[in-house]
Amino acid sequence: MSEHQLTADVQNSAVQTRSLENPGKKKAILIVSAVALFIILLAAGIWNWNYNKPTSVIARAEKSSSSYNYAKTIKGLAKLDQNKLTTAQKIHVDQLLAQAYQNTSDYKSAIKTYEAELAVKPKDLPTMLNLAQVADQVGDYKTAITYYQKALALLQADTHAKQHDFDYNGEVSSLKNAIRQDQQHE
């Protein structure tokens, strides 16, 4: 390398070093870095904030329930502050919990949750039928009969539900079976 090339390289390095030492550029780089960090922290903060919102917790519980992970559903919904839920959210959470309890064979908790749900929404046909089925499963035939009869009375009054949403004959059959079981245990 010639002396002239060496001098040019040293001068280029000095110019580059001075340009980095330029206070204006340092300040601009610092501001850009700070803004980028702020955006990253803001995004992370919003994600964490949304993560614990009731709608997000309920959505994750629905996903767990649909993939048959009922223990995860119960654990997730147990974290919710019931006082921060709307009435519709409370009903939906109770439905998810009761079904998860029923599917994990925690029938006592399922019955308690279905009853709490009926206290809020007393003419909810699916809840009545689910409660009747759980009571039937645990051998509480009197409770099963009571809720099958209430559900059937609602079904008879609602021809749309009878024709489209529920197996009316199947529910009548379940009621008759519960009555037979109750009579055998007396």
Buried (B, 14 or more C-beta within 10 A) or exposed (E): EEEEEEEEEEEEEEEEEEEEEEEEEEEEEEEEEEEEEEEEEEEEEEEEEEEEEBEBBBEBBBEBBEEEBBEBBBEBBEEBEEEEBEEEBBBBBBBBBBBBBBBBEBBEBBBBBBBBBBEEBEEBBBBBBBBBBBBBBBEBBEBBBBBBBBBBEBBEEBEEBBEEEBEBEEBEEBBEBBBEBBEEEE
